Amino acid sequence: MSDNAKRFHQLHQGPEVLVLPNAWDAASAALLSDAGAKAVATSSAAVAWARGYPDGDTVPVPVVLQVIAEAAKASKVPLTADIEGGYTDDLATLAETIRGVVGAGAVGINLEDGTRDPELHARKVETARKAATEAGVDLFINARTDVYLRGLAQGDAALAETLKRAELYRSAGASGIFVPGPNEAGLIGELVKGVALPVNVMSRGGVPKVPELQALGVRRLSSATGLFNAAFSALIKATEGFLRDGDPDALAAVGGGVPNLNKRFE
């Protein structure tokens, strides 16, 4: 655990961007790590959808912890877990959840502010840091701020508010700052210059490719729900083709390339 935590922190020191794929179960975590990922994350939305819940702090914590444990066991690289807003605003309950997360094998978390008071979120970051330290894990706390994603401010005010929150969360013990939403190179560059921690951006249409992100100083690019969407888009197309044509050969062809997971999980 300590080696994985140390390695995960090192992956944010650059100069290369950490391209981080997001999994939703043991199989996806195994395949992503085997594909060459340097680390694997869980996606809270993908985890929720795969289990029949909507995204947004709705998945029961025991279910989340089980997914983290299964994904961490399946992955051959460090695993970080998206735990949304921590599934609670009660600090004692959050501390218990953090102990469960690190006990399940995660060496990092995403913790988002959403529409919450940033001062409350800072206290949650402090609580997560204290609980992880007491558990003996140097947890990488990726403090996510949703100013842009949720449209909490616009223009210069959005930039100022994001930078203010980033500093607040840094002072509270965050290891990195996640700013989903922006896709313009100029704005991303301003964020990197103004944030004193590694900056994480979310993969979405219009976001610069990795070489440009690296030049801007970005340290992490998350796939978010992108891989889940890609996988399930392929599932829909394969199902439609099979239902339409009933062709076993065609179905076998589109399913080629998946490794023997029985052997992988022995």
Buried (B, 14 or more C-beta within 10 A) or exposed (E): BEEBBEBBBEBBEBEEBBBBBBBBBBBBBBBBBBEEBBBBBBBBBBBBBBBEBEBEBEBEBEEBBEBBBBBBBBBEBBBBBBBBBBBBBEBEBBBBBBBBBBBBBBBBBBBBBBEEEBEEBBBBBBBBBBBBEEBEBBBBBBBBBBBBBBEBBEEEEBBEBBBBBBBBBBEBBBBBBBBBBBBEBEBBBBBBEBBEBBBBBBBBEEBBEBEBBBEBBBBBBBBBBBBBBEBBEEEEEBEEBBEEEEEEEBBEEEEEEEEEEEEEEE
